[in-house]
Amino acid sequence: MIHLHLTPDSLLKTRFAFSPLVEVSVSYHNLRRDKFANSAVYGWAEKTRHILAETEFPLLDELMGVWGYVPDFLTPTPTHMEFNLENDFIHLRNASPQLIQDNLSYVIETTGSSELREQFRVDPQSYKEALINEVRTYWQLAIQPHWQSLVNVIEGDLLFRARQIALCGSASVLSDLDAMVTFDGKALRLDKPYYTKPDQYFVLDQEGLQLVPSIFGSSVMWQVAPDYKPMIIYGARGIGTWQQAQPELDESLELLLGAGRASVLSVLDSPTTTSELALNLHLTAGAVSQHLNLLNRAGLVQSSRSGKRVYYSLSQKGEDLLRLFR
């Protein structure tokens, strides 16, 4: 079991963040083992293996050799919301040689040595750009085509967590991250069945905890490394709606609301922007905006702002109405 003791100061400094590099690293690690927590990811995994069948990733394969372990330097703790992978590569290029060597030593001690692992450990600087090229190729083939939909799920999770904090306080969020996570007001405990090492204890005094939602994580993951802020990676809410086909609506809903407004209402199971709705429904942004305005006035949808983006989601009245027609 992992014990993270939070002082009142560190609890106040706990923040949410996101990083494409974390998502890429976690997804590749679990793709190799077919270990995903949510069935919504299975379809993506099957198609992605087919897409990647003729592409080799020798460095990533060597680094991801330990089940349940992703090297820390491949998951630098994000400190804000980052959606540009190229910006994440700056952190990867700046990873300290000592951290990389320590991570490689653990992989070698756990699963055995290889020529490539030894060379990377001895001279990590010489392999960074080759590793970045592998990550970029994987990103372009496996993640980038789905990126906007993934971002919508992540930001929907963050909107939910923000409301949760506002209504119930930050302690309620820490208690609700995962079934394997408990929080008693002072200590966050991660009870992972396959973790066989002796209990580990960490005290987070001056630095807060970064909470990072993930689409592709198979279970909650933790990272406490000297070079980075402590981090918990947890499964984002709403993953089940990603790539999920929408149930066909009763034709009478179209007669009631009109085809355009009915189609908009039917795809709002997770918070979505106007531009994303327009893309998914093959409508103009202006038409979607008009539909949303009328649905909002009717009390069927609600809006929330995250940075510069405005997200629309079903209100309770909207959810009740859709339930009648499905």
ABEGO torsion letter per residue (X at the ends): XBBBBBBAAAAAABBBBBBAAAAAAAAAAAAAAGBBABAAAAAAAAAAAAAAAABBBAAAAAAAABBGBBBAAABBBBABBBABAAAAAAAAAABBAAAAAAAAAAAAAAAEBBAAAAAAAABAAAAAAAAAAAAAAAAAAAAAAAAAAAAAAAAAAAAAAAAAAAAAEAAAAAAAABAABBBAGABBBBBBAABABBBBBBBBAABBBBBBBBAABABBBBBBBAABBBBBBBBBBGAAABGBBBBBBBAAAAAAAEAAAAAAAAAAABBBBAAAAAAAAGBBAAAAAAAAAAAAAAGABBBBBBEABBBBBBBAAAAAAAAAAX
